[in-house]
Amino acid sequence: MKRVERLHALSEMLRRSGRRGLSAERLAAAFEVSVRTIKRDLDALENSGAPVWSRPGPGGGYGLAGGASLPPVSLSPAQAVALMAAVSAAPDAPYADLAAAGVRKIMDVLDPKTRAQADELAHRVWVNALPASSRAIKSALEEAMAE
């Protein structure tokens, strides 16, 4: 198993463990790697922004903070392209830059096959968007709406 695949599987296993958490030894056995490798993987997850918690001592272990992660996203290639097109078609919409950032995050977590199919389909879609207005004006409006 490649490290990237193991990190993803590790985060899913920690998410499923809930409040109980899992010991480094149990995680190492599940992935057939050393405890040292699991601890490096846990450190990599934490450094990437995953909300990893640890509890020392007997009965301790590692887990992910509850409510801090979403269940896996499963989109078809057409749904992924539809999101990209919708965001591209409305560059002047409130929070358009944040929506575009959200779509990029969704695309990043798609499985490789779906991502490749969505990229291929996206190259066949053209969105004729109007020129965008000043970003400073939009930011001021967005802040006013949020307050």
C-alpha positions as CSV (number, residue, x, y, z in Angstrom):
1,M,0.0,0.0,0.0
2,K,1.4,3.4,-1.0
3,R,1.8,6.0,1.8
4,V,-0.9,8.3,0.4
5,E,-3.4,5.4,0.3
6,R,-2.4,4.5,3.8
7,L,-2.8,8.0,5.1
8,H,-6.3,8.2,3.6
9,A,-7.2,4.8,5.0
10,L,-5.7,5.7,8.4
11,S,-7.8,8.9,8.6
12,E,-10.9,6.9,7.7
13,M,-10.1,4.3,10.3
14,L,-9.6,7.0,13.0
15,R,-12.8,8.7,11.9
16,R,-14.8,5.4,12.3
17,S,-13.2,4.7,15.7
18,G,-15.1,7.6,17.3
19,R,-14.4,8.6,20.9
20,R,-12.7,5.3,21.6
21,G,-9.7,5.9,19.4
22,L,-7.2,3.2,18.5
23,S,-3.7,2.5,19.9
24,A,-0.7,2.9,17.7
25,E,0.0,-0.8,18.0
26,R,-3.4,-1.7,16.7
27,L,-3.1,0.7,13.8
28,A,0.3,-0.7,13.0
29,A,-1.0,-4.2,13.0
30,A,-4.0,-3.2,10.8
31,F,-1.7,-1.6,8.1
32,E,1.1,-4.2,8.6
33,V,3.7,-1.5,9.3
34,S,5.8,-0.6,12.4
35,V,4.5,1.5,15.3
36,R,7.1,4.1,14.3
37,T,5.7,4.4,10.8
38,I,2.2,4.8,12.2
39,K,3.4,7.6,14.5
40,R,5.0,9.3,11.5
41,D,1.8,8.9,9.5
42,L,-0.2,10.4,12.4
43,D,2.2,13.3,12.6
44,A,1.8,13.8,8.8
45,L,-2.0,13.8,9.1
46,E,-1.9,16.3,12.0
47,N,0.5,18.6,10.0
48,S,-1.8,18.5,7.0
49,G,-4.6,19.9,9.2
50,A,-6.4,16.8,10.3
51,P,-7.8,17.2,13.8
52,V,-5.9,14.2,15.3
53,W,-6.1,13.8,19.1
54,S,-4.1,11.5,21.3
55,R,-4.7,10.1,24.8
56,P,-1.7,8.8,26.6
57,G,-1.4,5.8,29.0
58,P,-3.3,2.5,29.3
59,G,-6.5,2.6,27.3
60,G,-5.2,5.6,25.3
61,G,-4.9,6.0,21.6
62,Y,-5.4,8.2,18.7
63,G,-8.6,9.5,16.9
64,L,-10.1,12.3,15.0
65,A,-12.1,15.1,16.7
66,G,-15.8,14.4,16.4
67,G,-17.6,16.5,13.8
68,A,-14.4,17.8,12.3
69,S,-14.6,15.8,9.2
70,L,-17.2,15.0,6.5
71,P,-18.0,11.6,5.2
72,P,-16.3,10.7,2.0
73,V,-17.6,12.7,-1.0
74,S,-18.8,10.6,-3.9
75,L,-19.6,12.5,-7.1
76,S,-19.9,11.3,-10.7
77,P,-17.6,13.0,-13.2
78,A,-20.6,14.9,-14.6
79,Q,-21.5,16.2,-11.1
80,A,-18.0,17.4,-10.6
81,V,-17.9,19.2,-13.9
82,A,-21.4,20.7,-13.1
83,L,-20.0,22.2,-9.9
84,M,-16.9,23.6,-11.8
85,A,-19.1,25.1,-14.5
86,A,-21.6,26.6,-12.1
87,V,-18.8,28.4,-10.2
88,S,-17.1,29.5,-13.4
89,A,-20.4,30.8,-14.8
90,A,-21.0,33.1,-11.9
91,P,-17.7,34.9,-11.2
92,D,-19.5,37.9,-9.8
93,A,-21.7,36.0,-7.4
94,P,-21.3,36.6,-3.7
95,Y,-18.6,34.4,-2.3
96,A,-17.6,33.2,-5.8
97,D,-13.9,33.0,-4.8
98,L,-14.8,30.9,-1.7
99,A,-17.0,28.7,-3.8
100,A,-14.2,28.1,-6.3
101,A,-11.9,27.2,-3.4
102,G,-14.5,24.8,-2.1
103,V,-14.8,23.1,-5.6
104,R,-11.0,22.7,-5.7
105,K,-11.1,21.0,-2.3
106,I,-13.9,18.7,-3.5
107,M,-11.9,17.9,-6.7
108,D,-8.8,17.1,-4.6
109,V,-10.6,14.4,-2.6
110,L,-12.3,12.6,-5.5
111,D,-10.9,9.2,-6.3
112,P,-8.3,9.2,-9.0
113,K,-10.5,7.6,-11.7
114,T,-13.4,10.0,-11.2
115,R,-11.0,12.9,-11.1
116,A,-9.4,11.9,-14.4
117,Q,-12.8,11.5,-16.0
118,A,-14.0,14.9,-14.7
119,D,-10.8,16.6,-15.9
120,E,-11.3,15.0,-19.4
121,L,-15.0,16.1,-19.5
122,A,-14.1,19.6,-18.2
123,H,-11.8,20.1,-21.2
124,R,-14.9,19.7,-23.5
125,V,-17.0,22.3,-21.5
126,W,-16.6,26.0,-22.2
127,V,-18.2,28.7,-20.0
128,N,-18.6,32.1,-21.5
129,A,-18.5,34.3,-18.4
130,L,-18.9,38.0,-18.3
131,P,-15.9,40.1,-17.1
132,A,-15.8,40.3,-13.4
133,S,-16.3,43.5,-11.4
134,S,-13.9,44.8,-8.8
135,R,-13.1,42.2,-6.1
136,A,-12.8,44.9,-3.5
137,I,-16.4,45.9,-4.0
138,K,-17.5,42.3,-3.7
139,S,-15.5,41.7,-0.6
140,A,-17.0,44.7,1.1
141,L,-20.5,43.5,0.2
142,E,-19.8,40.0,1.4
143,E,-18.5,41.4,4.7
144,A,-21.6,43.5,5.1
145,M,-23.9,40.5,4.5
146,A,-22.0,38.4,7.0
147,E,-22.2,41.0,9.7
